[in-house]
């Protein structure tokens, strides 16, 4: 089955689709082995892992596309990729969607911020008009050749112009053809619970530790009516903490002997990366 069709089926099922997020192919490889059914490329994580930059619109389309293509190619799971604002106007969005579809990505998420965008939980965001965003969504829908390719429309209106306006925009974007709607950064439990009943489309939410939206577990979100939950930055922040701890251990104690039980070491990591299959393939063609 095509990855895109499989992703559509996952979204349509009763069980909520849980997406681990990250910015490196390793996330997809491990997610597949653990048993996740799909994976998400976070712009926040990709910018950090690939460039060492914060998520403030510094990553270009080609840089993002390269990382998304690598993530999609490293796993059998369908990949949904953050594409920020689509990297320009409606015509740019059209090209972006075509390129991501050709690269084997199964769906994209586009937002209604003005350029340069910021992470949805940062301050001082600016929006484009709802009319311009509707045009971008229509361009995205027109650009895809695989009708199962998923278009997710995100609105950042909640923390800029208010909750009611975010719902208005959400429904405009659904009418324009978005398959899934993402109302970014609801501020309290009441708002989180209201969104699925107020939006006329399947809805997505992200759980971002320490950010604006309160955390709920996947089962609670399913009961509220969400179809997709993304944990976009959990891996990124955990990896950063582990890097810091490991380097401090080397600096202070001169060895990692006390941390070996926290590591996937040489042979196990080679196995995780599928080294044996690569060696076997190499021998086959000698």
ZADO-1210 file (C-alpha; in nm, 4 decimals, padded with zeros to 6 digits):
<atoms>
<atom x="00.0000" y="00.0000" z="00.0000" code="UNK" pos="1"/>
<atom x="00.1201" y="00.3516" z="-00.0781" code="UNK" pos="2"/>
<atom x="00.2431" y="00.5417" z="00.2243" code="UNK" pos="3"/>
<atom x="00.0017" y="00.8251" z="00.1462" code="UNK" pos="4"/>
<atom x="-00.2991" y="00.5949" z="00.1344" code="UNK" pos="5"/>
<atom x="-00.1885" y="00.4261" z="00.4556" code="UNK" pos="6"/>
<atom x="-00.1596" y="00.7669" z="00.6243" code="UNK" pos="7"/>
<atom x="-00.5139" y="00.8550" z="00.5172" code="UNK" pos="8"/>
<atom x="-00.6406" y="00.5303" z="00.6635" code="UNK" pos="9"/>
<atom x="-00.4603" y="00.6002" z="00.9903" code="UNK" pos="10"/>
<atom x="-00.6222" y="00.9440" z="01.0153" code="UNK" pos="11"/>
<atom x="-00.9680" y="00.8040" z="00.9423" code="UNK" pos="12"/>
<atom x="-00.9529" y="00.5267" z="01.2020" code="UNK" pos="13"/>
<atom x="-01.1100" y="00.5632" z="01.5471" code="UNK" pos="14"/>
<atom x="-00.7788" y="00.5418" z="01.7318" code="UNK" pos="15"/>
<atom x="-00.5832" y="00.8662" z="01.7544" code="UNK" pos="16"/>
<atom x="-00.2698" y="00.8778" z="01.5362" code="UNK" pos="17"/>
<atom x="00.0328" y="00.9440" z="01.7588" code="UNK" pos="18"/>
<atom x="00.3258" y="01.1071" z="01.5797" code="UNK" pos="19"/>
<atom x="00.6718" y="01.1207" z="01.7364" code="UNK" pos="20"/>
<atom x="00.8496" y="01.4285" z="01.6064" code="UNK" pos="21"/>
<atom x="01.2097" y="01.5096" z="01.5346" code="UNK" pos="22"/>
<atom x="01.4547" y="01.6466" z="01.2847" code="UNK" pos="23"/>
<atom x="01.6721" y="01.3471" z="01.2010" code="UNK" pos="24"/>
<atom x="01.6207" y="01.0121" z="01.0222" code="UNK" pos="25"/>
<atom x="01.7223" y="00.8319" z="01.3419" code="UNK" pos="26"/>
<atom x="01.3870" y="00.9305" z="01.4951" code="UNK" pos="27"/>
<atom x="01.1991" y="00.7501" z="01.2188" code="UNK" pos="28"/>
<atom x="01.4194" y="00.4412" z="01.2400" code="UNK" pos="29"/>
<atom x="01.3655" y="00.4034" z="01.6142" code="UNK" pos="30"/>
<atom x="00.9959" y="00.4972" z="01.5952" code="UNK" pos="31"/>
<atom x="00.9350" y="00.2195" z="01.3435" code="UNK" pos="32"/>
<atom x="01.1159" y="-00.0380" z="01.5582" code="UNK" pos="33"/>
<atom x="00.9143" y="00.0634" z="01.8657" code="UNK" pos="34"/>
<atom x="00.5852" y="00.0318" z="01.6795" code="UNK" pos="35"/>
<atom x="00.4706" y="00.3820" z="01.5843" code="UNK" pos="36"/>
<atom x="00.2667" y="00.3961" z="01.2641" code="UNK" pos="37"/>
<atom x="00.3795" y="00.7307" z="01.1281" code="UNK" pos="38"/>
<atom x="00.6374" y="00.9989" z="01.2029" code="UNK" pos="39"/>
<atom x="00.6607" y="01.3789" z="01.1897" code="UNK" pos="40"/>
<atom x="00.9442" y="01.6078" z="01.0839" code="UNK" pos="41"/>
<atom x="00.9404" y="01.9072" z="01.3132" code="UNK" pos="42"/>
<atom x="01.0725" y="02.2314" z="01.1697" code="UNK" pos="43"/>
<atom x="01.1941" y="02.3128" z="01.5212" code="UNK" pos="44"/>
<atom x="01.3894" y="01.9885" z="01.5403" code="UNK" pos="45"/>
<atom x="01.5154" y="01.9952" z="01.1817" code="UNK" pos="46"/>
<atom x="01.6480" y="02.3486" z="01.2237" code="UNK" pos="47"/>
<atom x="01.8276" y="02.2464" z="01.5430" code="UNK" pos="48"/>
<atom x="01.9708" y="01.9163" z="01.4156" code="UNK" pos="49"/>
<atom x="02.0612" y="02.0289" z="01.0649" code="UNK" pos="50"/>
<atom x="02.1627" y="02.3916" z="01.1164" code="UNK" pos="51"/>
<atom x="02.2033" y="02.4586" z="01.4868" code="UNK" pos="52"/>
<atom x="01.9520" y="02.7438" z="01.4580" code="UNK" pos="53"/>
<atom x="01.6339" y="02.8260" z="01.6507" code="UNK" pos="54"/>
<atom x="01.2963" y="02.7865" z="01.4790" code="UNK" pos="55"/>
<atom x="01.2590" y="03.1439" z="01.3516" code="UNK" pos="56"/>
<atom x="01.2351" y="03.0987" z="00.9755" code="UNK" pos="57"/>
<atom x="01.6064" y="03.0634" z="00.8995" code="UNK" pos="58"/>
<atom x="01.5833" y="02.7205" z="00.7351" code="UNK" pos="59"/>
<atom x="01.5219" y="02.7324" z="00.3602" code="UNK" pos="60"/>
<atom x="01.2898" y="02.5106" z="00.1586" code="UNK" pos="61"/>
<atom x="01.5763" y="02.3131" z="00.0059" code="UNK" pos="62"/>
<atom x="01.7375" y="02.2532" z="00.3462" code="UNK" pos="63"/>
<atom x="01.4075" y="02.1389" z="00.4944" code="UNK" pos="64"/>
<atom x="01.3294" y="01.9224" z="00.1923" code="UNK" pos="65"/>
<atom x="01.6655" y="01.7462" z="00.2133" code="UNK" pos="66"/>
<atom x="01.6063" y="01.6545" z="00.5761" code="UNK" pos="67"/>
<atom x="01.2461" y="01.5445" z="00.5113" code="UNK" pos="68"/>
<atom x="01.3573" y="01.3296" z="00.2171" code="UNK" pos="69"/>
<atom x="01.6240" y="01.1662" z="00.4343" code="UNK" pos="70"/>
<atom x="01.3706" y="01.0968" z="00.7088" code="UNK" pos="71"/>
<atom x="01.1142" y="00.9550" z="00.4668" code="UNK" pos="72"/>
<atom x="01.3743" y="00.7334" z="00.3001" code="UNK" pos="73"/>
<atom x="01.5048" y="00.5884" z="00.6253" code="UNK" pos="74"/>
<atom x="01.1786" y="00.4242" z="00.7284" code="UNK" pos="75"/>
<atom x="00.8744" y="00.2446" z="00.5938" code="UNK" pos="76"/>
<atom x="00.6514" y="00.4784" z="00.7945" code="UNK" pos="77"/>
<atom x="00.4613" y="00.7626" z="00.6251" code="UNK" pos="78"/>
<atom x="00.6155" y="01.0995" z="00.7088" code="UNK" pos="79"/>
<atom x="00.4311" y="01.4259" z="00.7686" code="UNK" pos="80"/>
<atom x="00.6606" y="01.7262" z="00.7330" code="UNK" pos="81"/>
<atom x="00.6338" y="02.0763" z="00.8708" code="UNK" pos="82"/>
<atom x="00.6830" y="02.3207" z="00.5812" code="UNK" pos="83"/>
<atom x="00.6469" y="02.6404" z="00.7849" code="UNK" pos="84"/>
<atom x="00.4734" y="02.9058" z="00.5696" code="UNK" pos="85"/>
<atom x="00.5310" y="02.7153" z="00.2468" code="UNK" pos="86"/>
<atom x="00.8426" y="02.9253" z="00.1819" code="UNK" pos="87"/>
<atom x="00.6705" y="03.2141" z="00.0068" code="UNK" pos="88"/>
<atom x="00.3415" y="03.3016" z="-00.1592" code="UNK" pos="89"/>
<atom x="00.0850" y="03.0681" z="-00.3145" code="UNK" pos="90"/>
<atom x="00.3055" y="02.9965" z="-00.6159" code="UNK" pos="91"/>
<atom x="00.5937" y="02.9037" z="-00.3850" code="UNK" pos="92"/>
<atom x="00.3556" y="02.6762" z="-00.1922" code="UNK" pos="93"/>
<atom x="00.2614" y="02.5050" z="-00.5168" code="UNK" pos="94"/>
<atom x="00.6242" y="02.4296" z="-00.5933" code="UNK" pos="95"/>
<atom x="00.6934" y="02.3237" z="-00.2332" code="UNK" pos="96"/>
<atom x="00.4105" y="02.0698" z="-00.2302" code="UNK" pos="97"/>
<atom x="00.5216" y="01.9262" z="-00.5645" code="UNK" pos="98"/>
<atom x="00.8789" y="01.8862" z="-00.4401" code="UNK" pos="99"/>
<atom x="00.7766" y="01.7217" z="-00.1124" code="UNK" pos="100"/>
<atom x="00.5418" y="01.4821" z="-00.2868" code="UNK" pos="101"/>
<atom x="00.8137" y="01.3834" z="-00.5340" code="UNK" pos="102"/>
<atom x="01.0527" y="01.3280" z="-00.2426" code="UNK" pos="103"/>
<atom x="00.8286" y="01.0619" z="-00.0886" code="UNK" pos="104"/>
<atom x="00.6775" y="01.2636" z="00.1945" code="UNK" pos="105"/>
<atom x="00.3153" y="01.1658" z="00.2686" code="UNK" pos="106"/>
<atom x="00.1779" y="01.4944" z="00.3973" code="UNK" pos="107"/>
<atom x="00.2724" y="01.8506" z="00.4858" code="UNK" pos="108"/>
<atom x="00.1707" y="02.1079" z="00.7439" code="UNK" pos="109"/>
<atom x="00.1500" y="02.4731" z="00.6400" code="UNK" pos="110"/>
<atom x="00.0831" y="02.7681" z="00.8715" code="UNK" pos="111"/>
<atom x="-00.0677" y="03.1160" z="00.8418" code="UNK" pos="112"/>
<atom x="00.2200" y="03.3156" z="00.9863" code="UNK" pos="113"/>
<atom x="00.3901" y="03.5939" z="00.7965" code="UNK" pos="114"/>
<atom x="00.7544" y="03.5507" z="00.7005" code="UNK" pos="115"/>
<atom x="00.9838" y="03.5141" z="00.8875" code="UNK" pos="116"/>
<atom x="00.7816" y="03.2685" z="01.0931" code="UNK" pos="117"/>
<atom x="00.8509" y="03.1629" z="01.4510" code="UNK" pos="118"/>
<atom x="00.7842" y="02.8532" z="01.6556" code="UNK" pos="119"/>
<atom x="00.4143" y="02.8593" z="01.7407" code="UNK" pos="120"/>
<atom x="00.4804" y="02.8900" z="02.1141" code="UNK" pos="121"/>
<atom x="00.7107" y="03.1928" z="02.0811" code="UNK" pos="122"/>
<atom x="00.6016" y="03.5526" z="02.1275" code="UNK" pos="123"/>
<atom x="00.5471" y="03.8337" z="01.8731" code="UNK" pos="124"/>
<atom x="00.4197" y="03.6226" z="01.5848" code="UNK" pos="125"/>
<atom x="00.2581" y="03.7932" z="01.2862" code="UNK" pos="126"/>
<atom x="-00.0150" y="03.6531" z="01.0628" code="UNK" pos="127"/>
<atom x="-00.0984" y="03.6813" z="00.6964" code="UNK" pos="128"/>
<atom x="-00.4630" y="03.7491" z="00.6113" code="UNK" pos="129"/>
<atom x="-00.7031" y="03.4573" z="00.6144" code="UNK" pos="130"/>
<atom x="-00.7693" y="03.5291" z="00.2444" code="UNK" pos="131"/>
<atom x="-00.4021" y="03.4838" z="00.1591" code="UNK" pos="132"/>
<atom x="-00.3850" y="03.1614" z="00.3577" code="UNK" pos="133"/>
<atom x="-00.6953" y="03.0275" z="00.1823" code="UNK" pos="134"/>
<atom x="-00.5163" y="03.0914" z="-00.1475" code="UNK" pos="135"/>
<atom x="-00.2111" y="02.9023" z="-00.0232" code="UNK" pos="136"/>
<atom x="-00.4225" y="02.6039" z="00.0779" code="UNK" pos="137"/>
<atom x="-00.5969" y="02.5972" z="-00.2592" code="UNK" pos="138"/>
<atom x="-00.2574" y="02.6137" z="-00.4306" code="UNK" pos="139"/>
<atom x="-00.1340" y="02.3225" z="-00.2163" code="UNK" pos="140"/>
<atom x="-00.4396" y="02.1137" z="-00.3051" code="UNK" pos="141"/>
<atom x="-00.4013" y="02.1929" z="-00.6759" code="UNK" pos="142"/>
<atom x="-00.0304" y="02.1072" z="-00.6706" code="UNK" pos="143"/>
<atom x="-00.0553" y="01.7498" z="-00.5483" code="UNK" pos="144"/>
<atom x="-00.0862" y="01.4695" z="-00.8014" code="UNK" pos="145"/>
<atom x="-00.1516" y="01.1972" z="-00.5448" code="UNK" pos="146"/>
<atom x="-00.4974" y="01.2647" z="-00.4023" code="UNK" pos="147"/>
<atom x="-00.4040" y="01.0748" z="-00.0860" code="UNK" pos="148"/>
<atom x="-00.1254" y="01.3253" z="-00.0092" code="UNK" pos="149"/>
<atom x="-00.2371" y="01.5009" z="00.3118" code="UNK" pos="150"/>
<atom x="-00.2558" y="01.8797" z="00.3537" code="UNK" pos="151"/>
<atom x="-00.2615" y="02.0033" z="00.7145" code="UNK" pos="152"/>
<atom x="-00.3450" y="02.3707" z="00.7705" code="UNK" pos="153"/>
<atom x="-00.2251" y="02.5320" z="01.0910" code="UNK" pos="154"/>
<atom x="-00.3487" y="02.8609" z="01.2311" code="UNK" pos="155"/>
<atom x="-00.1404" y="03.0592" z="01.4778" code="UNK" pos="156"/>
<atom x="-00.4241" y="03.3051" z="01.5389" code="UNK" pos="157"/>
<atom x="-00.4971" y="03.2010" z="01.8986" code="UNK" pos="158"/>
<atom x="-00.2064" y="03.3899" z="02.0544" code="UNK" pos="159"/>
<atom x="-00.2203" y="03.6787" z="01.8072" code="UNK" pos="160"/>
<atom x="-00.5895" y="03.7712" z="01.7632" code="UNK" pos="161"/>
<atom x="-00.7740" y="03.5357" z="01.9972" code="UNK" pos="162"/>
<atom x="-00.9472" y="03.2000" z="02.0298" code="UNK" pos="163"/>
<atom x="-01.2661" y="03.2843" z="01.8376" code="UNK" pos="164"/>
<atom x="-01.0683" y="03.4153" z="01.5435" code="UNK" pos="165"/>
<atom x="-00.8538" y="03.1012" z="01.5419" code="UNK" pos="166"/>
<atom x="-01.1692" y="02.8904" z="01.5082" code="UNK" pos="167"/>
<atom x="-01.3009" y="03.1117" z="01.2274" code="UNK" pos="168"/>
<atom x="-00.9749" y="03.0709" z="01.0413" code="UNK" pos="169"/>
<atom x="-00.9690" y="02.6978" z="01.1076" code="UNK" pos="170"/>
<atom x="-01.3066" y="02.6510" z="00.9401" code="UNK" pos="171"/>
<atom x="-01.2135" y="02.8752" z="00.6476" code="UNK" pos="172"/>
<atom x="-00.9077" y="02.6599" z="00.5903" code="UNK" pos="173"/>
<atom x="-01.1151" y="02.3425" z="00.6057" code="UNK" pos="174"/>
<atom x="-01.3526" y="02.4870" z="00.3450" code="UNK" pos="175"/>
<atom x="-01.0526" y="02.5698" z="00.1254" code="UNK" pos="176"/>
<atom x="-00.9599" y="02.2015" z="00.1092" code="UNK" pos="177"/>
<atom x="-00.7261" y="02.1255" z="00.3995" code="UNK" pos="178"/>
<atom x="-00.7580" y="01.7626" z="00.5089" code="UNK" pos="179"/>
<atom x="-00.6656" y="01.8268" z="00.8723" code="UNK" pos="180"/>
<atom x="-00.6731" y="02.1426" z="01.0845" code="UNK" pos="181"/>
<atom x="-00.4234" y="02.2369" z="01.3529" code="UNK" pos="182"/>
<atom x="-00.5168" y="02.5198" z="01.5923" code="UNK" pos="183"/>
<atom x="-00.1780" y="02.6062" z="01.7382" code="UNK" pos="184"/>
<atom x="-00.1168" y="02.6856" z="02.1072" code="UNK" pos="185"/>
<atom x="-00.4537" y="02.6752" z="02.2863" code="UNK" pos="186"/>
<atom x="-00.3824" y="02.8233" z="02.6270" code="UNK" pos="187"/>
<atom x="-00.5883" y="02.6192" z="02.8707" code="UNK" pos="188"/>
<atom x="-00.7780" y="02.2944" z="02.9172" code="UNK" pos="189"/>
<atom x="-01.1127" y="02.4492" z="02.8231" code="UNK" pos="190"/>
<atom x="-00.9818" y="02.5591" z="02.4840" code="UNK" pos="191"/>
<atom x="-00.8142" y="02.2257" z="02.4178" code="UNK" pos="192"/>
<atom x="-01.1428" y="02.0469" z="02.4871" code="UNK" pos="193"/>
<atom x="-01.3518" y="02.2824" z="02.2721" code="UNK" pos="194"/>
<atom x="-01.1514" y="02.2727" z="01.9506" code="UNK" pos="195"/>
<atom x="-01.2586" y="01.9327" z="01.8072" code="UNK" pos="196"/>
<atom x="-01.6297" y="02.0197" z="01.8341" code="UNK" pos="197"/>
<atom x="-01.5842" y="02.3676" z="01.6848" code="UNK" pos="198"/>
<atom x="-01.3799" y="02.2756" z="01.3775" code="UNK" pos="199"/>
<atom x="-01.5469" y="02.1171" z="01.0748" code="UNK" pos="200"/>
<atom x="-01.2604" y="01.8831" z="00.9905" code="UNK" pos="201"/>
<atom x="-01.0304" y="01.6284" z="01.1551" code="UNK" pos="202"/>
<atom x="-00.8123" y="01.8114" z="01.4075" code="UNK" pos="203"/>
<atom x="-00.4517" y="01.7801" z="01.5169" code="UNK" pos="204"/>
<atom x="-00.2811" y="01.9021" z="01.8330" code="UNK" pos="205"/>
<atom x="00.0780" y="01.9108" z="01.9513" code="UNK" pos="206"/>
<atom x="00.2074" y="01.8392" z="02.2986" code="UNK" pos="207"/>
<atom x="00.5134" y="02.0537" z="02.3574" code="UNK" pos="208"/>
<atom x="00.6685" y="02.0256" z="02.7022" code="UNK" pos="209"/>
<atom x="00.7093" y="02.3578" z="02.8818" code="UNK" pos="210"/>
<atom x="00.5268" y="02.5572" z="02.6145" code="UNK" pos="211"/>
<atom x="00.1873" y="02.7315" z="02.6088" code="UNK" pos="212"/>
<atom x="-00.0528" y="02.4376" z="02.5816" code="UNK" pos="213"/>
<atom x="-00.1172" y="02.2137" z="02.8846" code="UNK" pos="214"/>
<atom x="-00.0107" y="01.8517" z="02.8434" code="UNK" pos="215"/>
<atom x="-00.2585" y="01.5646" z="02.8141" code="UNK" pos="216"/>
<atom x="-00.1976" y="01.1993" z="02.7453" code="UNK" pos="217"/>
<atom x="-00.2885" y="01.0428" z="02.4118" code="UNK" pos="218"/>
<atom x="-00.5943" y="00.8635" z="02.5474" code="UNK" pos="219"/>
<atom x="-00.7400" y="01.1871" z="02.6884" code="UNK" pos="220"/>
<atom x="-00.6900" y="01.3642" z="02.3556" code="UNK" pos="221"/>
<atom x="-00.8587" y="01.0793" z="02.1699" code="UNK" pos="222"/>
<atom x="-01.1597" y="01.1074" z="02.3995" code="UNK" pos="223"/>
<atom x="-01.1743" y="01.4817" z="02.3273" code="UNK" pos="224"/>
<atom x="-01.2032" y="01.4076" z="01.9563" code="UNK" pos="225"/>
<atom x="-00.8526" y="01.4723" z="01.8218" code="UNK" pos="226"/>
<atom x="-00.7461" y="01.2581" z="01.5256" code="UNK" pos="227"/>
<atom x="-00.3715" y="01.3308" z="01.5429" code="UNK" pos="228"/>
<atom x="-00.1387" y="01.4199" z="01.8290" code="UNK" pos="229"/>
<atom x="00.2199" y="01.5217" z="01.7614" code="UNK" pos="230"/>
<atom x="00.4948" y="01.5181" z="02.0217" code="UNK" pos="231"/>
<atom x="00.7153" y="01.7459" z="01.8107" code="UNK" pos="232"/>
<atom x="01.0072" y="01.8343" z="02.0359" code="UNK" pos="233"/>
<atom x="01.0253" y="01.5656" z="02.3038" code="UNK" pos="234"/>
<atom x="01.3089" y="01.3819" z="02.1281" code="UNK" pos="235"/>
<atom x="01.4968" y="01.7022" z="02.0430" code="UNK" pos="236"/>
<atom x="01.4986" y="01.8200" z="02.4023" code="UNK" pos="237"/>
<atom x="01.5819" y="01.4739" z="02.5395" code="UNK" pos="238"/>
<atom x="01.8742" y="01.4413" z="02.2988" code="UNK" pos="239"/>
<atom x="02.0019" y="01.7879" z="02.3933" code="UNK" pos="240"/>
<atom x="01.9870" y="01.6953" z="02.7616" code="UNK" pos="241"/>
<atom x="02.1731" y="01.3694" z="02.6950" code="UNK" pos="242"/>
<atom x="02.4427" y="01.5437" z="02.4896" code="UNK" pos="243"/>
<atom x="02.4927" y="01.7938" z="02.7695" code="UNK" pos="244"/>
<atom x="02.5080" y="01.5247" z="03.0376" code="UNK" pos="245"/>
<atom x="02.7508" y="01.3103" z="02.8378" code="UNK" pos="246"/>
<atom x="02.9886" y="01.5948" z="02.7589" code="UNK" pos="247"/>
<atom x="02.9822" y="01.7121" z="03.1201" code="UNK" pos="248"/>
<atom x="03.0689" y="01.3571" z="03.2281" code="UNK" pos="249"/>
<atom x="03.3682" y="01.3499" z="02.9927" code="UNK" pos="250"/>
<atom x="03.4804" y="01.6964" z="03.1023" code="UNK" pos="251"/>
<atom x="03.4442" y="01.6357" z="03.4762" code="UNK" pos="252"/>
<atom x="03.5328" y="01.2660" z="03.5127" code="UNK" pos="253"/>
<atom x="03.7390" y="01.1944" z="03.2039" code="UNK" pos="254"/>
<atom x="03.5370" y="00.8853" z="03.1108" code="UNK" pos="255"/>
<atom x="03.1852" y="00.7669" z="03.0280" code="UNK" pos="256"/>
<atom x="03.2162" y="00.4431" z="03.2248" code="UNK" pos="257"/>
<atom x="02.9443" y="00.5535" z="03.4657" code="UNK" pos="258"/>
<atom x="02.6987" y="00.6137" z="03.1797" code="UNK" pos="259"/>
<atom x="02.7304" y="00.2977" z="02.9730" code="UNK" pos="260"/>
<atom x="02.3934" y="00.1643" z="03.0871" code="UNK" pos="261"/>
<atom x="02.2319" y="00.4808" z="02.9479" code="UNK" pos="262"/>
<atom x="02.3828" y="00.4349" z="02.6021" code="UNK" pos="263"/>
<atom x="02.3173" y="00.2263" z="02.2933" code="UNK" pos="264"/>
<atom x="02.6787" y="00.1317" z="02.2393" code="UNK" pos="265"/>
<atom x="02.8799" y="00.0227" z="01.9355" code="UNK" pos="266"/>
<atom x="02.7410" y="-00.3178" z="01.8344" code="UNK" pos="267"/>
<atom x="02.3812" y="-00.2458" z="01.9310" code="UNK" pos="268"/>
<atom x="02.3879" y="00.0868" z="01.7481" code="UNK" pos="269"/>
<atom x="02.5292" y="-00.0764" z="01.4352" code="UNK" pos="270"/>
<atom x="02.2428" y="-00.3260" z="01.4543" code="UNK" pos="271"/>
<atom x="01.9912" y="-00.0433" z="01.4949" code="UNK" pos="272"/>
<atom x="02.1277" y="00.1199" z="01.1792" code="UNK" pos="273"/>
<atom x="02.0939" y="-00.2044" z="00.9801" code="UNK" pos="274"/>
<atom x="02.4671" y="-00.2495" z="00.9249" code="UNK" pos="275"/>
<atom x="02.4378" y="-00.6265" z="00.8640" code="UNK" pos="276"/>
<atom x="02.2027" y="-00.5738" z="00.5706" code="UNK" pos="277"/>
<atom x="02.4365" y="-00.3206" z="00.4102" code="UNK" pos="278"/>
<atom x="02.7289" y="-00.5624" z="00.4470" code="UNK" pos="279"/>
<atom x="02.5189" y="-00.8449" z="00.3039" code="UNK" pos="280"/>
<atom x="02.4169" y="-00.6307" z="00.0062" code="UNK" pos="281"/>
<atom x="02.7762" y="-00.5324" z="-00.0577" code="UNK" pos="282"/>
<atom x="02.8832" y="-00.8989" z="-00.0671" code="UNK" pos="283"/>
<atom x="02.5972" y="-00.9854" z="-00.3012" code="UNK" pos="284"/>
<atom x="02.7283" y="-00.7431" z="-00.5632" code="UNK" pos="285"/>
<atom x="03.0966" y="-00.8272" z="-00.5352" code="UNK" pos="286"/>
</atoms>
